Amino acid sequence: MRKRHGRNISGILILDKPQGETSNRSLQKVKRLFEASKAGHTGSLDPLATGVLPLCFGEATKISQFLLDSNKAYTTKIKLGVKTATGDSEGEVLAEKDCSHISLQDIEKALVNFRGEIQQVPSMYSALKHKGVPLYKLARAGKTVERKTRIVSIYELTLISYEDTYLELDIHCSKGTYVRTITDDLGEALGVGAHVTALRRTQAGPFTLDQAQRYETLEQIKKEDDFAAIDEFLIPADQAIQELPEVILPAATAEYVLQGQAVITRHLPTEGLVRLYKEDVFIGIGEILDDGRVAPKRLFLS
């Protein structure tokens, strides 16, 4: 019998990842639901976390790195007075302290030092890899390795509420920011310890929760209307890279680009990456060369 390779679909689905499920598990479930031949996610969310997880299908996997490198936004709920090994509610409790003396003003004062460019040491319970092995796997095996301090940017850090030892934060940050590390460091700054009890990603690059779909909803829609209905939720790949300048090529010029050749055309930026279109059809990502031509960098076949 001829092996079935799946449907050749292309686009981005914004999944509302459920709590308690790994990003890869969520990806595989949705891939099977769509019967897609090729799919990938754009950076892991912790099992504890919920919210925006862009999934790329087919040709759209070629722009997954842009989403991986994009800015993110989160809301997180934090409990003061309890420090855990993992920085979240799933870890072993390491210390407990009374935090009844911590005021709203104390928290606001401490948060000042977590805005702008800050230094972080990634948690041993992060998905960052050491010699090809995720740190959390080493941590669960009782191992600790040295991690390099990294600089991340916190664009916005807003205290939403503080009540009964729990506080809620809204965070807009650069890629590679660990909310559990912010939480742990904040607890240390306040002298009482802290850990994450809930984490929800509200934005990844240009995509927000308003666009996110729950797996159960997609499953029900497919049962009622089959593939045509759920395919409507796929977002064109170029929507992920709207920050890149647009270059519209005449059909004849675009054909040279599709053959891998650099071309000259009017109204090109002076440098950097661009979105390439054959008239009104997105064909890929280009790069401006030193001589002023635009060369193909990642071409889309469909």
C-alpha positions in Angstrom: 0.0 0.0 0.0 1.2 3.5 -0.7 2.2 5.3 2.4 0.2 8.4 3.2 2.3 11.5 3.9 -0.4 13.9 5.0 -2.0 17.0 3.6 0.3 19.6 2.0 -1.1 22.7 3.8 0.7 25.9 4.6 0.0 28.6 7.2 0.2 29.5 10.9 -2.3 28.4 13.5 -2.4 30.2 16.8 -3.1 27.6 19.5 -4.3 28.4 23.0 -2.1 25.9 24.7 -3.7 24.2 27.7 -2.1 23.8 31.1 -0.3 20.6 31.9 0.7 19.8 28.3 4.1 20.2 26.6 4.4 22.3 23.5 5.4 19.3 21.5 2.5 17.3 22.7 0.1 20.1 21.7 1.9 20.4 18.3 1.5 16.6 17.6 -2.2 16.6 18.5 -2.9 19.6 16.2 -0.8 18.1 13.4 -2.8 14.9 13.5 -6.1 16.9 13.6 -5.1 18.7 10.4 -3.4 15.6 9.0 -0.6 17.9 8.0 2.5 16.6 6.4 4.8 19.1 8.0 4.5 21.2 11.2 6.6 22.8 13.9 6.1 25.1 16.9 8.0 28.3 17.5 9.5 27.9 21.0 8.4 25.9 24.0 5.9 27.0 26.6 6.3 25.3 30.0 3.6 22.7 30.7 2.4 25.0 33.5 1.9 27.8 31.0 -1.1 28.4 28.8 -1.8 30.8 25.9 -0.4 31.8 22.6 1.6 29.1 20.8 2.0 29.7 17.1 2.2 26.4 15.1 3.7 26.6 11.6 2.5 24.2 8.8 4.2 23.4 5.5 6.1 26.3 3.9 5.3 28.5 6.9 7.9 26.5 9.0 10.5 28.6 7.1 9.6 31.6 9.1 9.4 29.9 12.5 12.8 31.4 13.6 11.3 34.9 13.2 8.6 34.0 15.7 11.1 32.3 18.0 13.1 35.5 18.0 10.1 37.8 18.5 9.1 39.7 21.6 6.6 38.1 23.9 3.9 39.2 26.5 2.7 37.3 29.6 0.4 37.7 32.5 1.6 35.8 35.6 0.3 35.1 39.1 2.9 35.0 41.8 2.8 33.8 45.4 5.0 35.6 47.9 6.5 33.9 50.9 7.3 30.5 49.3 10.4 29.7 47.4 10.5 26.5 45.3 13.2 24.6 43.5 11.7 25.2 40.1 10.4 28.7 40.6 6.9 27.5 40.1 4.2 25.6 42.0 5.3 22.2 40.7 8.6 22.3 42.5 9.8 21.3 46.0 9.3 24.0 48.6 12.7 25.2 49.7 11.7 28.0 52.2 8.7 29.7 53.6 8.6 33.1 55.2 6.0 35.5 56.5 5.2 38.2 54.0 2.4 40.0 55.7 4.7 43.1 56.1 5.1 43.4 52.3 3.2 46.4 51.0 2.1 47.5 47.6 4.7 50.2 47.7 7.4 47.6 48.5 6.6 45.7 45.4 6.4 48.7 43.2 9.8 49.8 44.5 11.3 46.4 43.8 9.9 46.2 40.3 11.8 49.3 39.2 15.0 47.2 39.0 13.3 44.6 36.7 12.5 47.1 33.9 14.7 47.8 30.9 17.8 45.7 30.2 18.3 43.2 33.0 20.6 40.3 33.6 19.2 36.8 34.1 20.7 33.4 34.9 18.4 30.8 33.3 16.7 28.4 35.6 18.0 24.8 35.8 14.3 23.9 35.0 14.3 25.8 31.7 14.3 24.2 28.3 17.7 25.7 27.5 20.1 23.0 26.4 23.5 22.1 27.7 25.5 19.9 25.3 22.2 19.0 23.6 20.3 18.1 26.8 17.5 20.3 28.1 18.5 21.8 31.5 15.3 20.5 33.1 16.2 16.9 32.4 19.6 17.4 34.1 17.8 19.1 37.0 15.4 16.2 37.4 18.4 13.9 37.5 19.9 15.9 40.4 22.5 17.6 38.3 23.4 21.3 38.2 25.5 23.0 35.5 26.9 26.5 35.2 24.7 28.8 33.1 25.9 32.0 31.5 24.2 35.2 32.5 22.2 36.7 29.7 20.8 40.2 29.1 17.1 40.5 28.3 14.9 43.5 27.8 11.7 44.1 29.9 9.8 46.7 27.9 6.8 46.8 30.3 6.3 45.4 33.7 3.0 46.3 35.3 1.6 45.3 38.7 -2.1 44.4 38.0 -3.1 43.4 41.6 -1.7 42.4 45.0 -4.0 40.7 47.5 -3.5 38.0 50.2 0.2 37.2 49.3 -0.6 36.9 45.6 0.3 39.4 43.0 -0.3 39.5 39.3 2.0 41.0 36.7 1.7 42.0 33.1 5.1 41.5 31.3 6.2 42.6 27.8 9.7 41.3 27.1 12.3 40.2 24.6 12.9 36.7 23.5 14.7 34.4 26.0 13.1 36.0 29.1 12.3 33.6 31.9 9.3 34.7 33.9 10.1 32.2 36.7 13.6 33.8 37.0 12.0 37.2 37.3 9.7 35.8 40.0 12.5 34.1 41.9 14.7 37.2 41.7 11.8 39.4 42.8 11.1 37.2 45.8 14.8 37.5 46.8 14.7 41.3 46.4 11.7 41.4 48.7 13.4 39.0 51.2 10.6 36.5 51.3 10.9 34.3 48.3 8.3 33.8 45.6 7.1 31.4 42.9 4.9 31.3 39.8 1.4 29.8 40.3 0.0 30.6 36.9 1.5 31.8 33.6 -0.4 32.8 30.4 1.3 34.0 27.2 -0.8 36.7 25.7 1.3 37.6 22.7 4.1 36.1 20.5 5.4 38.5 17.9 2.3 40.0 16.1 -0.1 37.3 17.3 -2.4 37.7 20.3 -4.8 35.7 22.4 -7.7 37.1 20.3 -6.5 34.9 17.5 -5.8 31.8 19.6 -8.0 28.7 19.2 -8.5 25.9 21.7 -7.9 22.3 20.5 -11.3 21.1 21.6 -13.0 23.9 19.5 -11.0 22.9 16.4 -11.8 19.2 17.0 -15.5 20.0 17.2 -15.5 22.2 14.1 -13.7 19.5 12.1 -16.4 16.9 13.2 -19.1 19.2 11.9 -17.5 20.7 8.8 -14.3 18.7 8.0 -11.0 20.2 6.9 -12.4 23.2 5.0 -13.7 24.8 8.2 -10.5 24.4 10.3 -8.2 25.4 7.4 -9.9 28.8 7.7 -8.0 29.4 10.9 -4.6 29.2 9.1 -3.0 32.6 8.9 -0.7 33.4 5.9 3.0 33.1 6.7 3.8 36.6 5.7 1.6 37.9 8.6 4.4 36.8 11.0 7.0 39.1 9.4 5.1 42.3 8.8 7.9 44.3 10.4 10.0 43.5 7.3 9.7 46.0 4.4 7.6 44.9 1.5 9.1 44.5 -2.0 6.7 43.9 -4.8 8.4 42.5 -7.9 7.0 42.4 -11.5 6.2 38.9 -12.6 9.1 38.7 -15.0 11.6 39.9 -12.3 10.2 37.6 -9.7 10.8 34.6 -11.9 14.6 35.3 -11.7 14.3 35.5 -7.9 12.5 32.2 -7.9 15.4 30.7 -9.8 17.8 31.8 -7.1 19.1 35.0 -8.8 19.6 38.4 -7.3 17.8 41.3 -9.1 17.6 45.0 -9.1 14.3 46.8 -8.9 12.9 50.1 -7.8 12.2 51.3 -4.3 14.4 48.9 -2.5 15.6 49.5 1.1 19.3 50.1 1.5 19.9 47.1 3.7 18.4 44.2 5.7 15.7 41.6 5.1 12.5 42.2 3.1 9.2 40.4 2.2 9.2 39.5 -1.4 6.0 39.4 -3.5 5.4 38.3 -7.1 2.9 41.0 -7.8 0.4 40.2 -5.0 1.6 36.7 -4.1 4.1 36.2 -1.3 7.1 34.3 -2.5 9.6 34.5 0.4 12.2 36.5 2.2 14.9 38.4 0.5 18.1 40.2 1.5 19.5 43.4 0.2 23.1 43.0 -1.0 25.9 45.5 -0.7 25.6 46.3 -4.4 21.9 47.3 -4.0 20.4 44.2 -5.5 17.9 41.9 -3.6 18.7 38.2 -3.3 16.4 35.4 -2.3 17.1 34.1 1.3 14.1 31.8 2.0 11.8 31.0 -0.9 8.3 29.7 -0.6 7.3 27.0 -3.0 3.5 27.5 -2.8 
